[in-house]
Amino acid sequence: LMTATSFAEQKTELSLTGVFNASRIGDTTNLFSTDHFRFDYHQQMTDYQSLDVRTTLSSGSVLTLQEGFITVDDVTTNLLPFNSGSSMDIDAELGRTRVEVGGTNQKYLSQLNFNDRSDASQHFYGDSSTALNGDGVALKLAMGETASVRIGAYSDLRNGGGSIGYTGKAFSLSYNNTISMKSMNSLNIGADLLLSNVGEDDNQSILSADLTYDYMVTADKAINLAAELTFANYNDESQNAFVLSGVYALSDTYNVGARFGMLGEYG
């Protein structure tokens, strides 16, 4: 459920997204009930500066600021005139942003093939509606036309899931590369590292890798295959997990899919 409005003269975009609860086989208690509403606001302030604000309203009527940040495009050209001839393309985000770690954590619930995140993903990154975000600054460096590296530094992480309980300052490093193949097929490769409570004995670390393959069967039919691995260390113990999924798009309206995940023992 989504609606969006844009104002070209003011370079403003507004959208409202409603996300339904996931209903499991044999359980109809959540059928057609709403998990949360998400309100997105985007304002293009200048040619290279923009403001994004994203809030969620839970089914319990709790309004939460998920993201609120200013983006500066091509910092080396627009803010450093003496370096305007540089070939490096660096974008900066300042404020509360989503932490780029874990393939599904980096997407909103409405962007996923399934209407909830896996138990493993929620265990490490938080519940379905919010996932993991932080207050700080992030730099994104373009590497060629398809790859990018993002470095983030945060004074605080929010909604990290009760299982880990992120504390203290955090640092993230992520790599993403989308490789175009024949007949509109593509392969996406991601690798991420998150370190929190940096400099303390009881620090936490997460290393994740994800792989997604999109195969176009026909013009209106496609197959999506995805795999995600997670290796975590917290409270001097370790825990691993993996998630595999496959989705077949029968048409623009109907999809069928299956997902399998395993959360390893803690210790």
Salt bridges, closest charged atoms under 4 A:
ASP35 OD2 - HIS36 ND1 2.54
ASP40 OD2 - ARG38 NH2 2.97
ASP47 OD1 - LYS11 NZ 3.77
ASP52 OD1 - HIS42 ND1 2.92
ASP52 OD1 - ARG54 NH2 3.73
GLU67 OE1 - ARG54 NH1 3.45
GLU93 OE1 - ARG150 NH2 2.83
GLU100 OE2 - ARG150 NE 3.49
ASP116 OD2 - ARG24 NH2 3.59
ASP116 OD1 - ARG259 NH2 2.98
ASP119 OD1 - ARG24 NH2 3.96
ASP135 OD1 - ARG96 NE 2.73
ASP135 OD2 - ARG158 NE 3.09
ASP220 OD1 - LYS221 NZ 3.95
